[in-house]
Amino acid sequence: MRYRQVLFTIFLLIWLSSIASAQTPSSARKSFQQGQKNYEQGNLDLAYENFSRAIEISSRLDKPKPVPADRLSAGNSFDSPSDVDRITVIDPFTALAYTSRGLVRLKQSDFIGAIGDFNAAIRISPRLAEAYVSRGVAYRLKGEMANAIADFDRAISLDNKLSAAYIDRADTRIELRDLDGAQQDLERALALNPRAPEALYQLGYVQLQKGDLASSKKNLDLAIELKPDLAAAYHARGTIFMKLADFDHALSDFNQALAIKEELPITYMNRGLLRLLKGNDAEAEKDFERCLTLSPALKSDLEKRIALAKEMRESKP
């Protein structure tokens, strides 16, 4: 959950395209649409170039001002945060192109560059709620939680039916251990869209953390039904089964989570502990090795859990 990178991706890009102004030059629209296609296909470098071209066509810059070296970033002449202060907008479409390029940068983990693009979009169109949501995600991924919350709050104040803002604010609140606030946000998001699998999973995760296993399982079951490839939901449900000592179902869910996504260190840890409890030490050791390969920082916690699992196994009649 901590590293969940992209929010409403294709939906937002299609939405951006649909509201593009009629005064936008056709060449800018074509570059933007090509950027959409490349983004959807995972061709991020090409998408970046397409959106940059759309920005260049649909706006112009005043005479450059001196820019300190530490504010420059790699790329074309439109990449500096200082450009935000030099934009002379021909078309509000430019804000949409900046938002889309920012999403590309989010995917590339260029959080500073993404924030620069979202700043530009907001300067051009201060009421573009989606740009605040996107910038909030970038801030969260940079660890700037207060800025993230402020952006999600602003987005909701502009559009209180924007479910992505509630979901991403909940994500931030979970990281801040504000489980009650996260639950309220997720319930609001689900009131807007009751069949949003990501929101159902997150609500199930929050309920699991709060010890409400029955409600958690209900939401995780529905999340999996709606999105069978949601690996995190299988992991969370497997954790519930593990707490209930239903080891067979827990093992099945952990297997499914890892079949969907291999790089889940906590899932390897939990599966290894289950195998250890069942007396399958060789397979358990493989899971523990894989867990530590992916996340060496878990070593101390893993050692404690292994010792506890061995005590439990030896105490069985």
N, C-alpha and C positions, 0 to 999 in steps of 0.2 A: 504494500500500500504506500509505503514511504516514497517509493520511487516511481509511482505511477505518473507517466509523463504527459500523456495527451488525453485530454478532455474531450471535447465535442468535435474533433477533427473534421471528418467528411461532412457532417451535418452543417458545421459552421461555414465551411468553404462553399457548399452549395448555397447556403443562405446568403453569404456575401455576394456571390455571383448574381443571385436573383434580384438583389436590390441595387445593383450597380446603376449609376445615373446614365440617362440617355445622352448626356453631353460628353461622356467619356469617349475619347478617340477610339475608333475601332481597333487600331493596333494595340492599344492598352488592354482592351477587353480580350483580344485574342491571346496576348501574353499571359493575362490573368487566368484565362481558361486553360491554357496549356500548363500553367503552374499547378492548377487543380489536378489535372490528369497525372502529372508527374508526382505530385504529392501522394495521391491515392495509390500510385504504383510503387511508392517507396523510393523514387528517384529524387532524393532531397536536394542534391547539388543543382540539378536542372531546375527543380521547382524554385529554388532560391534565385537563380538567374532570371527565370520567367517573372517572378513577382518583383524583382528589382527593376526589370525593364518596364513593367506596368507602372511602377512608382515614377520612374524617370519620365515616361511619356505624359503621365497625367498630372505632373506638378513641375515646378521649376524651383531653383534655388537662387537666393540673392547672392551677392558677392561674398565669397567665403571670408569668415573672420578668423584671426589667428587661433589655433587650437593647441592647447598643451599636449605634449607628446603622450602623456599617460591617458588621454581621453580618446586617442585614435585606436581603431581596431582594424584587424585584417579585412581585406575585401575591397570592394569598389568604393568610389568616392561618396556613396550615400550611406556608408556604414557608421560614420562618427555620430555619437550622441549630440554633438554640436549642430548637426544638420537639422535637428528638430527646431532650432531657433531660426533657421534660415529658410524654412519652407514657405513658398508663396503658392498657395493651393489654387489650381485651376478647377479642380473637380473633387468633391468629397469622396469620390471613389478611391482617392489616394489613401484614405484612412483604412479602407478595406484591404487594399494591397499591402499596407504596412502590417495590419493584423495577421494576414495570411503568411507573410514572410516571417513574422515573429513566431508563428506556430511551427514553421520549418526549423527555426533556430531552437525552439524548445525540444523538438525531436532530436536535434544534434547536440543537446545539452549545453548550448551556448546561451546560458541564462542572462548574462549581461547584455549580449546582443539582442536577445529577445525583448528584454525590458526596454532597450532603446527603441525598438520598433513599436512596441505598444505605447510608449511615451509619445511617439510621433502620431500614432493613430488617435490618441486621446486629445492631443493638442489640436488636431484638425477637426475631430468630431467628439467633443467633450461628453456627449450623451450616448456614446457607443458602449453599451453595457458589456458586450462580449469582450471588448478590449481590456476592460478592468478585470474580468474573470481570468483572462489569459495572463495578464500581468501578475495577478494574484498567485497563479500557479507557479510562475517563474520565481516570484519572491519566496514562495514556500520551498521550492526546490533549492534555493540559495540559503535557506535557513532563516530568512527574514520574516518571521511569523507575524509580527505586529503589522508590517506593511501588507502582508498577504490578507490578513483579516480585514484591514481597512479597505482594500480593493474589493473584496467580496461584499462587504457591507455597502460600498458605493454602487456596485453592480445591482444589488438587490433593491437599493433605493431608487434606481432608474427603472428597473423591471423586476417586480416581485414575483413574476411567473417564470423566471429564468432558472430552470431546475439545475443547470450546471453550476450556478453560483452557490446554491445550497449544498450540493454534493461536494464541491471543492472546499467550501468553508468547513464542512463536516470533516473532510480529510485533514485539514489543518488543525481543527479542534481535537481530533483523535491524537495527533502527534503531541499536542499540548496537554493530553490526558484530561481534556474537558469532555468526558463521555456524555454527560447530560446535554450539553450544548450540541454535541455532534448528533445525538439521537433526535433532538428537536429539528435540526436542519434536515436530516434524512427523512423524517416523517413528513416534513413540508414538501420535500422533493417528490416523495411517493404520493402525496396528495395530488400533485400536479401530473405525475405519471406513475400509476400504481404498478406498472410492469417494466420498470427500469431495472435490469439485472444488477448493474453496478451499485445502485442505491440499495437494493435488497441485500446484496452481499455485505455492503458496509454496515447496514443496520444490524444484520445478523452478527457481524464481527463485534460491534459495540455491545449488543446484548450478551454475547459470549463473554466479553470482558467484564460485564456487570453481573454475570452468574445466572442470567435468565436463559437457561439452556433450551427450554421448550420453545420459547418465542424465537430464539436464535435459529434453531433447527428448521422451524417453519419457514422463515425467510430465506435461509440458505437452500432449502429444498426448491423453493420457487425460483430463486436465482439460477440454480443449476438447470431446472426445467426450461427456463427461458434462454439460457446461454450455456449449453453443455460443455463448452470449452473454457469455462471460467475456473482456472486452476486454483485460485485463492479460495474460492467457495468450497471446493472439495477439501482443501487443507483445513479450513475452519470447521467444516462438518466432521471431518475425521477427528479433530481435536475434541469435539463434543462426544463422539463415540468413545474416545479414549478416556475421557473423564467419567463416562458411564460404565467403563470396564467392558464395553462391547468391542473387543479387540479385533474380531474378524471384520466387522463393518469399518472400523477405523483403518485397518490395514488396506482394505479395498479402496477407501477414499484417498489415502495417501498414495497408493499405487496410481490411481487415476490422475491425481494432481501432477505427479512426476511424469506421467506419460504425456501430459499436455505441455508441461513446462519443466525442463530438467533442472534449472538453476534455482532451486528452492531449498536453501540450507536447513531451515527449521523443519521442513517436511522430511528431509533425510534424517535429521535428528530424531524426530518422533517415530518414524518408521523403524529406525534402528533400535529405539527403546522398546517398541512393541516386539520386535524380533528377539531382543534380548530376554524379555519376559517369557517368550514362548520357547526359549532354549536354543534359538537359532543364532548362536554366537558368531559364526563365520560371516553370515549375511549381515548381521548387525554391525560387525566391525567394518564391512565395506561401506555401509551407510554413514557411519561415523567419520570415516576417512573422507568420504565425499562432502559431508557437511563442513568439515574443517578446511578442505580445499577451497570451497566456495566462500567460507567466512571464518578465518582463523580466530577472530575475536570471540567466537563462541566456545573456545576451548575450556575455559574455567566453568562455564555453565554446563557444558556437556559432561565434564568429568563428575560434577555433582549429581547430575541426573542419572548417569550410568551407575554410580555408587548406590543411589536410592533404588534404582530398578533391580540391582543385584540383591539388595536387602529384601525387597518385596518378593523376589523369586525364591530366595532361601527360606522365607517365612511361611511359604505356602505349605499346607499339610501334604 
